[in-house]
Amino acid sequence: MKPDTPPPVAAPVTDDELHALIDGHLPPADRQAIEARLLQQPEASRRLADWRAQREALRALHAPLLEAPVPQPMRDVLLRAAAARRQANDWWRWGGMAASVVVAFGLGWLSHGEWPGRAGTPSVVGQRSLAFAQQAAVAHVVYSPEVRHPVEVAASEQAHLVQWLSKRLGKPLAVPDLSAQGYQLMGGRLLPGDTGARAQFMYQDASGVRLTLYLGALDTGPNGTAGGETAFRFTDDGPVPRFYWVDQGFGYALAGPLPREALLALARVVHGQL
């Protein structure tokens, strides 16, 4: 009698396949085939469940905003948002979760230009710098909760990280050192923006609190400034507080779950080092 032939080992399910499964981009036959392979791959199955949970949590968090009517003055922002939608494939490759979630919330925030119903939302810096700060918040809430892949390039490869991101953003970059303030660099990643590439550096303190510095070129008007302003601007609308500013056509946003004064002190350190 011949020994039983072991069942064939299924090919590992890739992240792209998981994204497509979550986003509903697969025909029924392909979806069923991936689901069958997942039965043999518990780690991939857990990753799929985690990303689905993130998707639903983000949708529930900001459902009222995404369903709110778009104000008339923001129609020009919607045109830029339509261009950003074409970058969905970039988000898909670079994100740690389904591209549709990231793009949906990025476009939702951009299309509204500001959070409704909140007095004192800064407007003097102009729509573009405010939209830039909102993009920074999107990136923070997507990547800061990650356990296994919070950054694309770790701090142990800092020289490579800086050289790579400097080339992609078209500007020599420096990574601020926040160790004296209790925050160690974790690493960074490349992200897409509505006017080009963006970079994100992530820091963490001993208690696990994470900060992100989001930066990139920003076309904001004459002299590379937003309405002539380079001063720090603060907003705590949305899921995470952040300070943002524009300097010589380059935007910066420091985001983290800290009180305003603590975040301002860190933003000043960052600005001074840059």
C-alpha positions as a printed Julia matrix, in Angstrom:
274×3 Matrix{Float64}:
   0.0    0.0    0.0
   1.34   3.39  -0.95
   1.77   5.93   1.85
  -0.7    8.8    1.89
   0.46  11.76  -0.19
   0.66  14.9    1.95
  -1.57  17.76   0.76
   0.2   20.42  -1.3
   1.46  23.46   0.59
  -0.39  26.59  -0.46
   1.62  29.59  -1.63
   1.86  32.32   1.03
  -0.89  34.92   0.78
   0.75  38.28  -0.02
  -0.13  41.65   1.5
  -1.42  42.81  -1.89
  -3.81  39.87  -1.97
  -4.99  40.69   1.55
  -5.58  44.33   0.56
  -7.58  43.25  -2.5
  -9.61  40.83  -0.39
 -10.47  43.54   2.16
 -11.28  46.12  -0.51
 -13.52  43.74  -2.47
 -11.42  44.02  -5.64
 -11.38  40.3   -6.43
 -13.69  38.19  -8.61
 -15.47  35.42  -6.68
 -13.18  32.64  -7.89
 -10.01  34.47  -6.82
 -11.54  35.43  -3.48
 -12.49  31.82  -2.76
  -9.0   30.61  -3.72
  -7.32  33.08  -1.34
  -9.71  32.23   1.48
  -8.89  28.55   0.99
  -5.15  29.27   1.23
  -5.73  31.31   4.38
  -7.04  28.2    6.1
  -3.44  26.92   6.12
  -1.87  30.27   7.1
  -2.9   31.43  10.59
  -0.48  34.38  10.65
  -1.91  35.82   7.42
  -5.41  35.21   8.74
  -4.64  37.16  11.91
  -3.19  40.02   9.84
  -6.34  40.07   7.72
  -8.54  40.23  10.83
  -6.45  43.07  12.3
  -6.67  45.15   9.12
 -10.41  44.59   8.86
 -10.81  45.75  12.45
  -8.73  48.87  11.73
 -10.87  49.61   8.68
 -14.12  49.41  10.6
 -12.77  51.4   13.55
 -11.63  54.26  11.32
 -14.92  54.3    9.45
 -16.91  54.41  12.68
 -14.66  57.12  14.14
 -15.25  59.67  11.4
 -18.47  58.54   9.72
 -20.29  61.84  10.53
 -17.53  63.86   8.86
 -17.5   61.79   5.7
 -21.28  62.07   5.41
 -21.41  65.84   5.97
 -22.2   68.09   2.98
 -19.27  69.78   1.28
 -19.23  73.59   1.74
 -19.3   75.67  -1.44
 -15.87  77.36  -0.78
 -14.19  73.96  -0.74
 -15.03  72.92  -4.31
 -11.54  73.78  -5.5
 -10.15  71.48  -2.82
 -12.32  68.69  -4.21
 -10.51  69.01  -7.53
  -7.21  68.33  -5.78
  -8.87  65.48  -3.91
  -9.89  63.9   -7.22
  -6.23  63.91  -8.24
  -5.29  62.36  -4.93
  -7.77  59.56  -5.57
  -5.61  58.51  -8.53
  -2.82  57.9   -6.06
  -4.78  55.08  -4.44
  -2.42  52.47  -5.83
   0.5   54.21  -4.12
  -1.33  54.12  -0.82
  -2.07  50.46  -1.45
   1.61  49.61  -1.85
   2.9   51.82   0.97
   0.14  51.5    3.54
  -0.04  48.93   6.33
  -3.75  48.52   5.71
  -6.32  48.6    2.9
  -5.76  51.48   0.5
  -9.41  52.37   0.31
  -9.51  53.24   4.02
  -6.51  55.54   3.86
  -7.65  57.29   0.7
 -11.25  57.58   1.91
 -10.3   59.43   5.07
  -7.58  61.48   3.39
 -10.03  62.62   0.72
 -12.8   63.16   3.24
 -10.66  65.51   5.31
  -9.23  67.27   2.28
 -12.6   67.78   0.66
 -13.97  69.53   3.73
 -10.85  71.61   4.29
 -11.67  71.92   7.98
 -13.63  70.06  10.64
 -17.22  71.35  10.8
 -18.8   72.75  13.9
 -15.53  73.75  15.61
 -14.9   77.4   16.41
 -11.4   78.8   16.07
 -10.18  76.52  13.28
  -7.14  78.32  11.81
  -7.79  79.71   8.35
  -5.13  82.42   7.94
  -2.56  79.87   6.82
  -4.77  78.94   3.89
  -6.44  75.8    2.69
  -3.32  74.05   1.47
  -1.35  74.17   4.69
  -4.44  73.11   6.64
  -4.95  70.22   4.23
  -1.28  69.32   4.71
  -1.82  69.15   8.48
  -4.85  66.92   7.94
  -2.78  64.59   5.76
  -0.27  64.39   8.6
  -3.05  63.31  10.95
  -4.21  60.64   8.48
  -0.69  59.26   8.29
  -0.3   59.33  12.08
  -3.51  57.41  12.86
  -2.76  54.84  10.17
   0.84  54.0   11.09
   1.36  54.86  14.76
  -0.76  51.91  16.05
   1.24  49.41  14.01
   3.1   46.82  16.06
   5.14  44.9   13.49
   5.56  47.51  10.74
   5.29  51.03  12.17
   8.11  52.25   9.88
   9.4   51.3    6.45
  13.1   51.8    7.26
  14.28  51.4   10.86
  16.43  53.87  12.79
  19.31  51.36  12.63
  19.57  52.35   8.93
  19.25  56.09   9.53
  21.91  57.1    6.98
  20.15  55.13   4.25
  16.74  56.46   5.38
  17.84  60.09   5.16
  19.58  59.64   1.81
  16.6   57.82   0.29
  13.94  60.27   1.5
  16.09  63.29   0.59
  16.3   62.01  -2.97
  12.58  61.28  -3.21
  11.53  64.64  -1.72
  14.13  66.62  -3.68
  15.59  68.32  -0.6
  18.4   67.44   1.82
  16.67  66.25   4.97
  17.81  66.07   8.56
  16.25  63.9   11.24
  15.68  65.85  14.46
  17.15  64.28  17.6
  14.55  64.21  20.39
  16.43  61.87  22.72
  17.0   64.68  25.23
  13.22  65.06  25.4
  12.77  61.32  25.96
  11.82  60.28  22.42
  13.88  57.84  20.38
  13.73  57.66  16.59
  12.01  54.47  15.38
  12.56  55.11  11.67
  10.57  56.51   8.79
   8.72  55.9    5.58
   7.83  57.4    2.21
   4.23  58.49   1.61
   2.29  60.05  -1.27
   0.82  63.56  -1.0
  -1.5   65.6   -3.17
   1.45  67.56  -4.64
   4.23  64.96  -4.47
   6.17  62.71  -2.13
   5.97  63.06   1.65
   8.16  61.68   4.44
   7.16  60.55   7.91
   9.57  60.07  10.82
   8.29  58.27  13.91
   9.49  58.6   17.52
   8.56  56.75  20.72
   9.15  57.39  24.42
   9.73  54.86  27.19
   5.98  54.58  27.9
   5.16  53.78  24.27
   3.76  57.19  23.24
   4.5   57.84  19.58
   5.06  61.08  17.7
   5.26  61.54  13.95
   6.94  64.3   11.96
   5.36  64.66   8.51
   7.08  66.81   5.9
   7.16  67.62   2.22
   7.17  70.36  -0.42
   4.09  72.59  -0.24
   3.05  74.97  -3.01
   1.39  77.64  -0.89
   1.84  80.89  -2.77
   4.36  83.74  -3.07
   7.73  83.32  -1.37
   6.96  79.71  -0.49
   4.77  80.63   2.46
   1.1   80.24   3.28
  -0.38  83.7    3.28
   2.99  85.12   4.4
   2.89  83.0    7.58
   5.63  80.73   8.91
   4.54  80.71  12.57
   3.46  77.53  14.31
  -0.22  76.7   13.96
  -2.02  74.29  16.24
  -5.11  72.16  15.74
  -6.57  69.41  17.86
  -9.51  68.76  15.55
  -9.54  65.14  14.53
  -7.92  62.12  16.12
  -4.58  63.64  17.16
  -3.27  67.14  18.07
  -0.61  68.63  15.84
   1.52  71.72  15.28
   2.31  72.62  11.69
   4.27  75.31   9.91
   5.69  76.24   6.5
   9.25  77.32   5.86
  10.66  78.17   2.41
   8.02  76.17   0.58
   8.35  73.1    2.79
   5.62  71.97   5.15
   6.14  70.32   8.53
   3.61  68.81  10.93
   4.39  67.26  14.32
   1.54  65.06  15.58
   1.08  63.16  18.81
  -1.35  62.49  21.69
   0.11  65.19  23.97
  -1.14  68.37  25.63
  -0.69  71.52  23.58
   2.2   72.94  25.6
   4.14  69.67  25.59
   3.68  69.3   21.84
   4.66  72.94  21.28
   7.91  72.46  23.21
   8.77  69.5   20.99
   7.81  71.4   17.83
  10.2   74.18  18.81
  13.01  71.68  19.26
  12.27  70.19  15.85
  12.12  73.6   14.2
  15.38  74.66  15.81
  17.22  71.57  14.6
  15.85  71.79  11.07
